[in-house]
Amino acid sequence: MLDRKVVREFLEEEFMGIEIPDDISKEEIVGTFCTYVEDDYYEWLKDNFKSFFNYGKPDWQWIRERIEKHKK
C-alpha cells in the first residue's frame, strides 16, 4: 500500500502548471492514482516472482549467489 501523503506531495509537484478540473478533487486523484499504481505493482511482483523462482523450479544455487551479492 502506497503512502497517500507521499503520493499527494509527489503529484502536487508534478502537477505544477497543470490545472485540475473543478469537478475532480485532489483526494480523488490521489486515491485513484494510488490504486492504479498498486494494481500495476502487484502484477509486476507476480512477474518478478515467476522469473526469480524460475517458474516454480527454483535454482537455489543462483538464489544463494544473489543473496551473497545482496549482502555486500
N, C-alpha and C positions, 0 to 999 in steps of 0.2 A: 504494500500500500504506500502510495506516494504521500509525502508531507505536503498537504494542501497549502500551508503557509509559504513554503519554499516555492511551490509551483506558482502561486499567485504573484510572488515577488518576481519570479522569472518572467512570467507573462507581462507584467507591468513594464518591465524593462524592454521586452521585445515589441510591445505594442506602442512604443514611443512614436508619435506621429500618425498612428492608425486610429481612426475614430470608430468606436463600438456603437452599433445602433442602440437607440434608447430602449427598445423592447427586449434587449438581451442584457442581463445583469452580469457583472464580473464574476459573481459566485457561480452562476450557471456555466459560464465559460470555463472557470477553473474546474468545477466538478466534471463537466463533460470531457474536457481535455485530459484530466487525470484518468478517467475511465478508459478513454481511447488509448492512452499510453500503457495503462496497466494490462489491457487486453493484448496489446502487441507484445508487451514484456513477457506475459505468460507464454505466448506462442514461441517467442524467442528462447525462453527457458526450456521448453519441451524439445525444441530442435537441438539445442546445445546438449541437453541430457542424452539424447539419442546418439549424437556423434561422440561425446566424451566417453560414454559407456558402450561404444561400438555396437549400437542397435541390439542391446541385450546380451552381448557376448564380450564382456569387459576384458580388455588386455591389461591385466593387473601390473605387469612389468612397466608398461607405458605409463600407467597411472602412478606407480611408485616414482618413476622418473619426473613426472610433472610435480608430484608432491615435493621432491627434493629441490627442484628448481624454484618452487614457491617459497621454500624455507629460506633461500638465500636472499 
